[in-house]
Amino acid sequence: MLIRTSFGSPFGRKTRIAVSVLGLDGRVKVESATTQDPSDPLRQQNPLGKIPVLVLDDGSTLYDSPVILEYLDHLAGGGKIIPTDFKKRIEALKLQALADGLMDALILIVYEGRYRPAEKHEQKWLDLQQGKIDRALAALEAAPPAIDAPPTVGQITLACALGYREFRFPGMLQKNCPRLVGWLKDFAARVPAFEATQPPAG
Ligand SMILES: N[C@@H](CCC(=O)N[C@@H](CS)C(=O)NCC(=O)O)C(=O)O
């Protein structure tokens, strides 16, 4: 099997960390994909042209990252990063949804800079995304979640979201979210795949 992603993508990072914590490294390779290149097979593999995509051994594909994590968990026997206990499962999926939304808002701000010249930046749109980021981080800072062994899909996604926040907007997390900075350090210490999947500089 093959994960196609860029090495800077926080959604791709989720899937790479999941492969490692589930002990699937020997079964899943990672290959670089480029969302902006129309000749990259990505648009045939996912009509949305988004990464990550998981290419299965029969050539069929899966997306998006929550679906890929569900598939990987099943492959590893189930109930590992998606708890079977209903209350814990809903809690993990809700945390995943919040952290995915946080990454979406961060990425939309990055794309505003990437795809529009500075004079065309839409402040109302940027403020709307920033509000999502601020509220999500405030809610998480007020009550940082546990870190299970292995981490749940929610905890993996939160680590990737905080890592992306720090990668794109260095220093902001330290300034406003000291408890989440501590949480992320703890996560990195417990889950070696986090450091191993750091985005490349630039
Ligand atoms: N909901 C998707 C989001 C994936 C996503 O937004 N990926 C970004 C890169 S980090 C992307 O492919 N952007 C290109 C595009 O939107 O065309 C997931 O969880 O996999």
Ligand as a Chemical Component Dictionary entry (heavy atoms), coordinates in Angstrom:
data_LIG
# 
_chem_comp.id                   LIG 
_chem_comp.type                 NON-POLYMER 
_chem_comp.pdbx_formal_charge   0 
_chem_comp.three_letter_code    LIG 
# 
loop_
_chem_comp_atom.comp_id 
_chem_comp_atom.atom_id 
_chem_comp_atom.alt_atom_id 
_chem_comp_atom.type_symbol 
_chem_comp_atom.charge 
_chem_comp_atom.model_Cartn_x 
_chem_comp_atom.model_Cartn_y 
_chem_comp_atom.model_Cartn_z 
_chem_comp_atom.pdbx_ordinal 
LIG N1  N1  N 0 -10.391 16.669 4.789  1  
LIG C1  C1  C 0 -9.140  16.368 4.120  2  
LIG C2  C2  C 0 -8.308  17.633 4.002  3  
LIG C3  C3  C 0 -7.057  17.411 3.170  4  
LIG C4  C4  C 0 -6.421  18.729 2.721  5  
LIG O1  O1  O 0 -6.990  19.818 2.827  6  
LIG N2  N2  N 0 -5.204  18.615 2.184  7  
LIG C5  C5  C 0 -4.547  19.765 1.618  8  
LIG C6  C6  C 0 -3.031  19.719 1.873  9  
LIG S1  S1  S 0 -2.614  19.746 3.569  10 
LIG C7  C7  C 0 -4.734  19.754 0.113  11 
LIG O2  O2  O 0 -4.728  18.705 -0.491 12 
LIG N3  N3  N 0 -4.879  20.934 -0.506 13 
LIG C8  C8  C 0 -4.994  21.079 -1.914 14 
LIG C9  C9  C 0 -6.363  21.519 -2.341 15 
LIG O3  O3  O 0 -7.206  21.863 -1.483 16 
LIG O4  O4  O 0 -6.583  21.565 -3.549 17 
LIG C10 C10 C 0 -8.404  15.264 4.896  18 
LIG O5  O5  O 0 -8.692  15.095 6.084  19 
LIG O6  O6  O 0 -7.601  14.520 4.309  20 
# 
loop_
_chem_comp_bond.comp_id 
_chem_comp_bond.atom_id_1 
_chem_comp_bond.atom_id_2 
_chem_comp_bond.value_order 
_chem_comp_bond.pdbx_ordinal 
LIG N1  C1  SING 1  
LIG C1  C2  SING 2  
LIG C1  C10 SING 3  
LIG C2  C3  SING 4  
LIG C3  C4  SING 5  
LIG C4  O1  DOUB 6  
LIG C4  N2  SING 7  
LIG N2  C5  SING 8  
LIG C5  C6  SING 9  
LIG C5  C7  SING 10 
LIG C6  S1  SING 11 
LIG C7  O2  DOUB 12 
LIG C7  N3  SING 13 
LIG N3  C8  SING 14 
LIG C8  C9  SING 15 
LIG C9  O3  DOUB 16 
LIG C9  O4  SING 17 
LIG C10 O5  DOUB 18 
LIG C10 O6  SING 19 
# 
